[in-house]
């Protein structure tokens, strides 16, 4: 009887300690002022379309466009600047849909093609579309990625990238504007 209690106590204590270690690993460092500025730019940008209108990362934003966590966890700061500033994307298609007309759109991730976001609207509007209603679909040649026209300052880009890196990996490393040129 004593032996069972002893092992039960050891097992409980061991699992309790293991849980503490797991919880300690999940904690992220607090956001730096730069990361906070980047998050604010990501979510609210009065003079431009905010990134969070179409992208989700770190539990904030809208999951219309591609997953930025994967990208931000493996691509360096200069690569992220190139991505932010690119004008065309392979994900955006030009759709012509019965009763909806022609618009730049992106298929909702995980859908079988029946759900398409209309990117001509801000914020994008999700349409449920019957396969037979799609009259044409081809690579977009008109729609432009909104940040390509945004004219972010080097410091704003550094702040945005700091937020993306933090949200993707927990990194609190400062991103210097001078490193992005």
C-alpha positions as CSV (number, residue, x, y, z in Angstrom):
1,X,0.0,0.0,0.0
2,X,2.8,2.4,0.9
3,X,4.6,1.6,-2.3
4,X,1.5,2.5,-4.4
5,X,1.2,5.8,-2.6
6,X,4.8,6.6,-3.0
7,X,4.8,5.9,-6.7
8,X,1.5,7.7,-7.1
9,X,3.0,10.7,-5.3
10,X,6.1,10.5,-7.6
11,X,4.0,10.3,-10.7
12,X,1.8,13.2,-9.6
13,X,4.9,15.3,-8.7
14,X,6.6,14.3,-12.0
15,X,3.6,15.2,-14.1
16,X,3.2,18.5,-12.2
17,X,6.8,19.4,-12.9
18,X,6.5,18.4,-16.5
19,X,3.4,20.6,-16.8
20,X,5.3,23.5,-15.3
21,X,8.1,23.0,-17.8
22,X,5.7,22.9,-20.7
23,X,3.9,26.1,-19.5
24,X,7.3,27.8,-19.1
25,X,8.2,27.0,-22.7
26,X,4.8,28.4,-24.0
27,X,5.3,31.8,-22.4
28,X,6.5,34.5,-24.8
29,X,8.5,37.5,-24.0
30,X,6.6,40.8,-23.6
31,X,6.3,43.0,-26.7
32,X,8.9,45.7,-27.2
33,X,7.8,49.2,-28.2
34,X,8.9,48.5,-31.8
35,X,6.8,45.3,-31.9
36,X,3.8,47.2,-30.4
37,X,4.2,49.8,-33.2
38,X,4.4,47.1,-35.8
39,X,1.3,45.4,-34.5
40,X,-0.6,48.7,-34.5
41,X,0.5,49.3,-38.2
42,X,-0.6,45.7,-39.0
43,X,-4.1,46.3,-37.6
44,X,-4.8,50.0,-38.1
45,X,-3.4,52.1,-40.8
46,X,-5.7,55.1,-41.5
47,X,-3.9,56.2,-44.7
48,X,-3.6,52.7,-46.2
49,X,-5.2,49.3,-46.2
50,X,-3.9,47.6,-43.1
51,X,-2.2,44.2,-43.5
52,X,-4.6,42.7,-40.9
53,X,-7.5,43.4,-43.3
54,X,-6.4,40.4,-45.3
55,X,-3.9,38.5,-43.2
56,X,-3.9,36.9,-39.8
57,X,-0.9,36.3,-37.5
58,X,-0.5,36.2,-33.8
59,X,-4.2,35.7,-33.2
60,X,-5.1,39.1,-34.8
61,X,-6.3,40.1,-38.3
62,X,-8.4,38.3,-40.9
63,X,-7.4,35.0,-42.6
64,X,-8.2,36.0,-46.2
65,X,-4.7,35.9,-47.7
66,X,-1.9,33.4,-47.2
67,X,-0.6,32.4,-43.8
68,X,2.1,34.9,-42.7
69,X,3.3,32.8,-39.8
70,X,4.9,30.3,-42.1
71,X,6.5,33.0,-44.2
72,X,7.7,35.2,-41.3
73,X,9.3,32.2,-39.4
74,X,11.6,31.3,-42.3
75,X,12.2,34.5,-44.4
76,X,14.6,37.2,-43.3
77,X,13.8,40.9,-43.0
78,X,14.9,41.8,-46.5
79,X,12.8,39.0,-48.0
80,X,9.8,40.2,-46.0
81,X,10.2,43.7,-47.3
82,X,10.2,42.3,-50.9
83,X,7.0,40.4,-50.1
84,X,5.3,43.4,-48.6
85,X,6.3,45.5,-51.6
86,X,5.4,43.0,-54.4
87,X,2.6,44.2,-56.6
88,X,1.2,40.9,-57.9
89,X,0.6,37.6,-56.2
90,X,0.1,34.1,-57.5
91,X,-2.9,33.6,-55.2
92,X,-5.1,36.2,-56.7
93,X,-7.2,35.2,-59.7
94,X,-9.6,37.2,-61.9
95,X,-13.1,35.7,-61.5
96,X,-16.1,36.2,-63.6
97,X,-19.1,34.8,-61.7
98,X,-22.8,34.8,-62.7
99,X,-24.8,37.5,-60.9
100,X,-21.6,38.9,-59.3
101,X,-19.6,40.1,-62.3
102,X,-15.8,40.2,-62.7
103,X,-13.5,40.8,-59.7
104,X,-10.1,39.9,-58.3
105,X,-10.5,37.1,-55.8
106,X,-8.8,34.6,-53.7
107,X,-10.2,31.2,-52.8
108,X,-10.8,30.7,-49.1
109,X,-8.1,28.5,-47.6
110,X,-9.5,25.0,-47.0
111,X,-12.5,25.4,-49.2
112,X,-13.1,23.3,-52.3
113,X,-13.4,26.3,-54.5
114,X,-17.0,27.2,-53.5
115,X,-15.9,30.2,-51.3
116,X,-14.1,33.1,-52.9
117,X,-13.1,36.4,-51.3
118,X,-13.9,39.5,-53.5
119,X,-10.8,41.6,-53.2
120,X,-12.4,44.6,-54.9
121,X,-14.1,45.3,-51.6
122,X,-12.5,46.6,-48.5
123,X,-12.7,44.6,-46.3
124,X,-12.9,41.6,-48.7
125,X,-16.3,40.0,-49.0
126,X,-16.7,36.2,-48.9
127,X,-19.0,34.8,-51.6
128,X,-20.4,31.3,-51.6
129,X,-20.3,30.3,-55.3
130,X,-21.7,27.3,-57.1
131,X,-19.2,25.7,-59.4
132,X,-21.4,26.2,-62.4
133,X,-21.7,29.9,-61.7
134,X,-17.9,30.5,-62.3
135,X,-17.9,31.6,-65.9
136,X,-14.1,32.2,-66.1
137,X,-11.0,32.2,-63.9
138,X,-7.5,33.3,-64.8
139,X,-4.4,34.9,-63.4
140,X,-5.0,38.4,-62.2
141,X,-3.3,41.2,-64.1
142,X,-5.0,44.2,-62.6
143,X,-5.3,43.9,-58.8
144,X,-2.2,45.0,-56.9
145,X,-1.2,44.0,-53.4
146,X,-2.2,47.1,-51.3
147,X,1.2,47.4,-49.5
148,X,2.9,47.8,-52.8
149,X,1.3,51.3,-53.1
150,X,1.6,52.1,-49.4
151,X,5.0,53.9,-49.4
152,X,5.9,52.7,-45.9
153,X,8.9,54.5,-44.4
154,X,11.9,52.4,-43.6
155,X,11.1,52.6,-39.9
156,X,7.5,51.5,-40.5
157,X,8.7,48.5,-42.5
158,X,11.2,47.6,-39.7
159,X,8.3,47.9,-37.1
160,X,6.0,45.7,-39.2
161,X,8.7,43.1,-39.7
162,X,9.5,43.1,-35.9
163,X,5.8,42.4,-35.3
164,X,5.7,39.6,-37.9
165,X,8.8,37.9,-36.5
166,X,7.5,38.2,-32.9
167,X,4.1,36.8,-33.9
168,X,5.7,33.9,-35.9
169,X,8.6,33.0,-33.6
170,X,8.5,35.0,-30.4
171,X,11.6,36.9,-31.4
172,X,12.1,40.3,-29.7
173,X,15.2,41.2,-31.7
174,X,15.1,44.8,-32.9
175,X,14.8,45.2,-36.6
176,X,16.8,48.2,-37.8
177,X,15.6,50.3,-40.7
178,X,19.1,50.6,-42.0
179,X,19.3,46.8,-42.4
180,X,16.4,46.8,-44.8
181,X,17.9,48.9,-47.6
